[in-house]
Amino acid sequence: MIYFDNSATTKVAPEVLKTYQTVSEKIWGNPSSLHNMGEVAFNLLEQSRKQIADLLNVKPHEIFFTSGGTEGDNWVVKGTAIEKRAFGKHLITTAVEHPAITNSMAQLERLGYDVTYLPVDKEGRISIEDLKAAIRPDTILVSIMAVNNEIGTLQPIKEAAEVLKKYPKIHFHIDAVQGIGKGLQSAIFNDRVDFITFSGHKFHAPRGIGFIYAREGRRIAPLMTGGGQEKNQRSGTENLPAIAGMAKALRLLLQDEKANVAQQQKVKETIFDHVSQFENVTMFTQRNDGFTPHILCFAIKGVRGETVVHAFERHDIFISTTSACSSKKQVESSTLAAMHTPDDIATSAIRVSLDADNTVAEAETFNKVFDKLYEEFSKLN
């Protein structure tokens, strides 16, 4: 079995699963309880928070635990809108964001907020000039993903941060769900970024756990109110086993980051160099530094994406159609639509997404299967 759908979710690492099980069995007190069992749980919670902060070179009180990327994106976008509504109701994002961002923005539009969606070029990348032109006196938030989840485009985060240094009152949010552990920390964590979203199941932690970075001094309104956990910012009893597991997963992810990135790049290039030679293949991901090392998106002309996915599945190779969040709904990729890709090509798009555990040998097997399937599809067409 070859698993090439890591942008949808990753397998929980054995060491992480062991931590999850140990905490579940031995440290099952509520961190908010006053007794000793609660204190032990609280200490582990704060130890996990500190470990994550230390790994990312930020302060522990700048880390807030969530249920994952969707909640984190919703919290920053809507929390900013609520907190800063007296100062303006204009928000800026891109036309290629994850649905957690675009649907949050759409909801705010229905509530009277104004949203600017920055267009993208043929590689799915925004223009810094468009960002400059979009900023208004009533702008309260700029939200840009670090890595596009469908085709792997790297957005110009550093350049956007430089622009926003002139506007210190505007919140700057990065969706880094697809960017953690990909050698991008220097771009993602800079002194102008205010909020960053992360999701544990994208880096071998359990599902249903994530965190946001919120820079000291920046305020957003809480969306989850109740018992006052997470410094009154995100109520709800903490998922301590998953939090401890996520802290371990992040440590494992970053300890060999450089080698892991190089491995993914090598596997990606092995597939890219082979598949891109075929006449009826359209490559959306390019072989340059403007794309992440772990995502490869392309289309076979005349063959729907879901057909290709199931054809590979028959050979025990698992890939996806663009975003996992939209593949079962059979909706056109928002990224490819924003790139003005013709419908007949966009509906043929498939995504290969890698992890450090994937090998060149797996890529070569993928290429051999691709050859067989391409010949079969050519005869059908």
LINZI-V525961 format. One line per field, one symbol per residue. phi: phi as a letter, one per 30 degrees, with the letter a starting at -180 (. if undefined). psi: psi as a letter, one per 40 degrees, with the letter a starting at -180 (. if undefined). A space follows every 10 residues. Layout:
# LINZI-V525961
phi: ???
psi: ???
This chain:
# LINZI-V525961
phi: .cccbdddac dddeddddde dddddcbcdd eddddddddd ddddeddddd dddddchbce dccbdbckdd dededddddd eddcddclbc bbbcdbdded dddddddddd cjdcbccddb ddcicdcddd dedddbecdc abbbddbddc bidddddddd ddddddbddd dcccdceccd icicedddcb dcdcbbcbbd ddbicddiba accbdejcbb ddcccldidh hicadkeddd eddddddddd dddddbeddd dddddddedd dedddddddc ccccdccbdd bddcbbbabc eibdeddded ddddciccbb chdddcdddh cdeddddddi deeddddcdb bcbcbdddbd dddddeddde eddddddddd d
psi: hhhffeedii hhiddddddd ddddddgeih eeididdddd dddddddddd dddddefaid eehhiaeadd dddddddddd dddedeeifh ihaiefiidd ddddddddde eeihhhhhii aeefhihddd ddddhidehe hhhhidhhed eehhigdddd dddedegeeh hhhhhfdeeh effeddddgi eehdihhihd eeffiiieia iihhhhehhi iidhibeeif fedgihhigd dddddddddd dddedfdddd dddddddddd dddddeehdf hhhdhigiee iieehhhiih hehidddddd dddeefhhai hbhdeeddef iihdddddef hiddddeehi hhhiideiid dddddddddd dddddddddd .
